[in-house]
């Protein structure tokens, strides 16, 4: 038997893997068909062409081809020839986003990226083709620039015939859908939604009163309240979670699981096409829409005259030339309930957490609220809340330290363009970027003194300020950069329901702090609440155990 001609085969595999790497580098194919061709068909054809096709050669050559391809990819990503080579970052992030997927699985993205900025500076390479910025002057150029579209993080939301508004990358298409949302979240509609909100808040107060002096998870009850309200607001349907004391429709946990899983998968979007081959993947992607099917059917039975968010998303008034697709409305309705309830409940819970950690601040705020609102029935008078500047200060400070979107919102420089200047930094085509809000809103250059401390007074307009330590500082000694504060994002693709969320947030805090003295449950470690927060694009919360003691009305 003649000896196997190893050298020509090895050289063919080397050259083929080099060419395949160039294909991946330039086109970044991620479809199953392209992967099958590049990873299996190409090396097999190489062996056939070199007359070296045998079981032994195939067993050795294909793994060699894969190893060489992977080696070329890694060497290029860490080499000085990569377009992002001048930007610092850990080796694990330069090589692959798999490491960030692991961080995302832990829920620690916000903390991890903050430590990277503390180590490497204002611009950090957090992926092979991704940069994180810790500068306030970069926020608006990233989030308000129509030349920067949503990045591959949002690919998972682009399911055919089920494309929610937050997954739309094209600005024109997004603007068309956003018009529907703007009508449904207008000032006039906010007044209508307020009536539903007050109904839900009084239901909550009644149930909390039944549980006075006992230990409850206030975080859970706020989720029930916010979800009930979003059901009324979106589909004119209450889930009665507050009245029943549990998730009566089974929507909260499934949505949290889908959000958690999606955040991990979105770090490596090339894996998305393969998920549709798996029963588990299809189940996860379709679960939210199955949950919404019954809601849409019940809402349609109410007719076209009921004024709620669905009415405007479906364009029942006929403002648009083309009627929205029902599948899009279903996706947007589920998005409204999931995102609207989660962010509001999280913001209220976070604020209560900080108030519990700072009893003097809580006492001061409760005193202000009870001076303005004589009884719980008056919480429906929203005009009175303008007399509570310290409430606004507490809310702003809570949202500064823990914004709903902790890490920020990914955008991508046009891959077919010439790159983009962000500040004094040139960002090459195809680069994914985001402004890391968790770091920016805790940066001493923008919020000082005490950037990591809950100190609401910084938001008040005063000549002098008293720090928690008792030290007095002048107005000149305060740094408050409002242009570094964007907890609800900005621009055309920012939060459509911002005003409604703030209304709900303010009214819930007024009602609870007006009617109850709230304390951390005995034996409960408060710091454990913040430690358990998970960054999954939005925020997943653990329990916040408290005891409520009613006050005389």
ABEGO torsion letter per residue (X at the ends): XBBBBAAAAAAAAAAAAAAAAAAAAAAGBABAAAAAAAAAAAAAAAAAAAGABBAAAAAAAAAAAAAAAAAAAAAAAABAABAAAABBEBAAAAABAAAAAAAAAAGAAAAAAAAAAAAAEABBBABAABBBBBBAAAAAAAAABAABBBBAAAAAABBBGBBBAAABABAAAAAAAAAAAAAAABAAAAAAAAAAAAAAAAAAAAAAAAABGBBBBAAAAAAAAAAAAAAAAAAGBBAGAAAAGBBAAGAAAAAAAAAAAAAAAAABAAAAAAAAABAAAAAAAAAAAAAAAAAAAAAAAAEAABBBAAAAAAGAAGABABBBBAAAAAAAAAAAAAAAAAAAAAAAAAAAAAAAABAAAAAAAAAAAAAABABAAAAABAAAAAABAAAAAAAAAAAAABBABAAEBBBBBBAABAEBBBEABBBBBGBBBBBBAAAAAABAAABOBGAABBBAAAABBBABBBBAAGBBBBAAABBBBAAABBAAEBEAABBAAAAAAAAAAAAAAAAAAAABBBBBBBGBBAAAAAAABBBAGBBBBBBBBBBBBBBBX
